[in-house]
Amino acid sequence: MKNENLVKPTSGYLMISIVLLLIAFVAVAFVVKAIIVAAILLAFTLFICTGFFVVQPNQSAVLVLFGSYSGTAKENGFFWANPFYVKKQISLRARNFNCEPIKVNDKVGNPIMIGLVLVWRVKETFKAAFEVDNYEHFVVIQTEAALRKLAGIYPYDNFEVEQATVTLRAGTDEVNDQLEKELIERLNIAGIEVIEARINQLAYSSEIAGAMLRRQQASAIIAAREKIVEGAVGMVEMALKMLSKREIVDLDDEKKAAMVSNLMVVLCSEESARPIVNAGTLNH
């Protein structure tokens, strides 16, 4: 396998001077009626003119002579090369590829929608021009393949895989690093440099999104209830200790149980308590 070979073609301005000189010879030949000489010089001049080309900043020209790679011109400017050269222009500028969300399965088989944004550019022009058929299409296909493989490595979240330390939703940095490594490995064959790759869209697929949302809501409600019950138990315990310490009222086990039940109902209820005032004795 060949590697990129940088070349600097002949200055185009120098060759323009030669072309102008040839045109002068053609004119002289016509004046002296040397028609055959003039025709040959004119044909040669037109042939030379086909060798001019321009390389813009962050562009390159891959030079191919009769199917053989001759080199790559990366220096910007106005140049001339052998007119028989095929000059294939390849951009070296950074490009964005926004991969629309695709449906894949995560590690536990849940269908999810995942998309990414990729910043890339051509680094090795020889590989981009000759190792793959169409390097731009190659980037698109390999990016989607890398995204599908990544989704199969990690679960979407840790609801079903509680021991998972890295998930697609929570492990952003590690997941993106793994994505970049996968893309670098896949795109290296085409001489593509991966500047940055980041997941920009992530969601459950529409057919399970509603169920997963309800599950998340249920988990949030359970977590909130646990916190409420924990606080309520602490408040009841504190109330009983203070009543006993200050000897405000003497409560037996039955009365304590009734008091605990009432306080737990009041503290854990979602609605405001509506107490019934007992205007009689403690026992009625």
C-alpha positions in Angstrom: 0.0 0.0 0.0 1.3 3.4 -1.0 1.5 6.5 1.2 0.8 10.1 0.4 3.6 11.8 -1.5 3.6 15.6 -1.3 4.9 17.4 -4.4 5.2 21.0 -5.4 4.3 21.5 -9.1 5.8 24.2 -11.4 4.7 27.8 -10.8 1.8 28.7 -13.0 3.1 32.3 -13.4 6.4 31.0 -14.9 4.5 28.8 -17.4 2.3 31.8 -18.4 5.5 33.6 -19.4 6.5 30.7 -21.6 3.0 30.5 -23.1 3.1 34.2 -23.9 6.5 33.7 -25.6 5.1 30.8 -27.7 2.2 33.0 -28.7 4.6 35.6 -29.9 6.4 32.9 -32.0 3.1 31.9 -33.4 2.4 35.4 -34.5 5.8 35.8 -36.1 5.3 32.5 -37.9 2.0 33.7 -39.4 3.6 37.0 -40.4 6.3 35.2 -42.3 3.7 32.8 -43.7 5.2 29.7 -42.1 1.7 28.3 -41.6 2.7 24.7 -40.7 5.1 25.9 -38.1 2.5 28.4 -36.7 -0.1 25.6 -36.5 2.3 23.3 -34.7 3.3 26.0 -32.2 -0.3 27.0 -31.7 -1.4 23.4 -31.0 1.5 22.9 -28.6 0.6 26.2 -26.8 -3.0 25.1 -26.4 -1.8 21.7 -25.1 0.4 23.4 -22.5 -2.5 25.6 -21.3 -4.4 22.5 -20.2 -1.8 21.9 -17.5 -2.8 25.0 -15.4 -4.7 24.4 -12.1 -5.3 26.2 -8.9 -5.1 24.8 -5.3 -7.1 26.9 -2.8 -6.4 27.1 0.9 -7.2 23.8 2.7 -7.6 22.1 -0.7 -5.4 19.5 -2.5 -4.9 18.1 -5.9 -4.1 14.4 -6.4 -2.0 14.0 -9.5 -2.4 10.7 -11.5 -0.5 9.9 -14.7 -1.9 7.1 -16.8 -3.3 5.4 -13.8 -0.2 5.8 -11.6 -0.2 8.0 -8.5 2.4 10.7 -8.8 1.8 12.8 -5.7 -0.4 15.3 -4.0 -0.2 19.1 -4.1 -1.3 20.7 -0.9 0.3 24.1 -1.1 -2.2 26.6 -2.2 -1.5 28.8 -5.3 -1.4 28.8 -9.1 0.5 25.9 -10.6 1.2 24.0 -13.8 1.7 20.3 -14.2 2.0 17.8 -17.0 -1.2 18.2 -19.1 -1.5 14.4 -19.1 -1.9 14.4 -15.3 -5.5 13.8 -14.0 -5.9 16.3 -11.2 -8.4 15.2 -8.6 -9.4 17.9 -6.2 -9.9 16.8 -2.6 -10.9 19.2 0.2 -8.9 19.2 3.4 -11.4 21.3 5.3 -13.2 20.2 8.4 -16.7 19.0 7.7 -19.8 18.2 9.8 -21.9 15.1 9.5 -25.1 15.1 11.4 -26.3 11.5 11.6 -30.1 11.5 11.9 -31.4 9.3 14.8 -31.6 5.7 13.8 -33.4 2.9 15.5 -31.1 0.4 17.3 -31.2 -2.0 20.2 -29.3 -1.3 23.4 -27.4 -3.9 25.4 -30.5 -5.4 26.9 -32.5 -5.3 23.7 -34.6 -2.1 24.2 -35.3 -0.3 20.9 -33.9 3.2 21.1 -33.3 6.2 18.8 -29.8 7.5 18.7 -28.0 10.1 16.6 -24.6 11.8 16.5 -22.7 14.7 15.1 -19.2 14.0 13.6 -16.5 16.5 12.7 -14.0 15.1 10.3 -11.6 15.9 7.5 -9.3 14.2 5.0 -5.8 13.7 6.3 -4.3 11.1 3.8 -5.3 12.0 0.3 -3.9 8.8 -1.2 -6.2 6.7 1.0 -9.2 8.9 0.4 -8.7 8.8 -3.4 -7.7 5.2 -3.9 -8.4 3.0 -0.9 -12.2 3.4 -1.0 -14.6 4.0 -3.8 -16.2 7.2 -2.4 -14.8 8.4 0.9 -17.8 10.7 1.7 -20.2 7.8 1.3 -17.8 5.6 3.3 -17.9 8.1 6.2 -21.7 8.0 6.3 -22.0 4.2 6.2 -19.2 3.5 8.7 -20.5 6.2 11.1 -23.9 4.5 11.2 -22.2 1.1 11.7 -20.1 2.4 14.6 -23.2 3.9 16.2 -25.1 0.6 16.0 -22.2 -1.2 17.6 -21.8 1.3 20.4 -25.5 1.1 21.3 -25.2 -2.7 21.7 -22.3 -2.3 24.2 -24.1 -0.2 26.8 -27.7 -0.2 28.2 -29.8 2.9 27.8 -30.0 3.3 31.6 -29.5 1.2 34.7 -33.2 0.5 35.5 -32.8 -3.0 34.2 -29.1 -3.4 34.7 -28.6 -2.0 38.1 -24.9 -3.0 38.3 -24.1 -1.1 35.1 -21.7 1.7 35.9 -21.7 3.2 32.4 -24.9 3.8 30.4 -25.8 5.6 27.2 -27.8 8.2 29.2 -25.4 8.8 32.1 -21.9 7.9 30.9 -21.6 10.7 28.4 -17.8 11.2 28.4 -16.9 7.5 28.4 -19.5 6.7 25.7 -18.3 9.5 23.5 -14.7 8.4 23.9 -15.6 4.9 22.9 -17.5 6.2 19.9 -14.4 8.3 18.8 -12.1 5.2 19.1 -14.5 3.1 17.0 -14.8 5.8 14.3 -11.0 6.4 14.2 -10.5 2.6 13.7 -13.1 2.4 11.0 -12.3 5.6 9.0 -8.5 5.2 9.1 -8.6 3.0 6.0 -10.0 6.0 4.1 -7.4 8.5 5.5 -10.1 10.3 7.5 -9.2 12.1 10.7 -11.9 12.2 13.4 -11.8 15.6 15.1 -14.8 15.1 17.3 -17.7 12.7 17.7 -20.6 13.2 20.1 -24.0 11.7 20.6 -26.5 14.5 20.2 -29.8 12.7 20.4 -30.9 9.8 22.5 -34.4 8.6 23.4 -36.5 5.4 23.7 -38.2 4.3 20.5 -41.8 5.5 20.2 -43.3 2.0 20.8 -41.9 1.8 24.3 -41.4 5.4 25.2 -44.7 5.7 27.0 -44.1 2.5 29.1 -40.6 3.7 29.9 -41.8 7.1 30.9 -44.4 5.5 33.3 -41.6 3.3 34.7 -39.4 6.3 35.3 -42.3 8.2 36.9 -43.1 5.2 39.2 -39.4 5.0 40.2 -39.4 8.7 41.0 -42.6 8.4 43.1 -41.2 5.4 45.0 -38.0 7.3 45.7 -40.0 10.3 46.9 -42.3 8.1 49.1 -39.2 6.5 50.7 -37.9 10.0 51.6 -41.2 11.1 53.0 -41.7 8.0 55.1 -38.1 8.2 56.4 -38.7 11.8 57.4 -42.1 11.0 58.9 -40.7 8.2 61.1 -38.0 10.5 62.4 -40.6 13.2 63.2 -42.8 10.7 65.0 -39.9 9.3 67.0 -38.8 12.9 68.0 -42.4 13.8 69.0 -42.7 10.7 71.3 -39.3 11.4 72.9 -40.1 15.0 73.6 -43.6 14.2 75.0 -42.0 11.5 77.3 -39.1 13.7 78.3 -41.2 16.7 79.2 -43.9 14.5 80.8 -46.6 16.4 79.0 -48.8 13.4 78.7 -48.5 9.7 79.9 -49.1 7.4 76.9 -49.4 3.7 77.2 -48.6 1.3 74.3 -52.1 1.5 72.8 -52.2 5.3 72.9 -48.7 5.5 71.4 -49.8 3.2 68.6 -52.8 5.3 67.9 -50.7 8.5 68.0 -48.1 7.0 65.6 -50.8 5.9 63.2 -52.4 9.4 63.2 -49.1 11.2 62.8 -48.0 8.9 59.9 -51.3 9.5 58.1 -50.9 13.3 58.5 -47.3 13.4 57.5 -47.4 11.0 54.5 -50.7 12.0 53.0 -50.7 13.8 49.7 -53.6 16.1 50.8 -53.8 18.5 53.7 -55.0 17.0 56.9 -58.5 17.7 58.2 -58.3 16.9 61.9 -61.4 16.2 64.0 -61.2 18.0 67.3 -62.1 15.9 70.3 -63.9 18.2 72.8 -64.2 15.4 75.3 -61.7 13.5 77.4 -58.5 11.8 76.2 -60.4 8.5 76.1 -63.5 9.7 74.2 
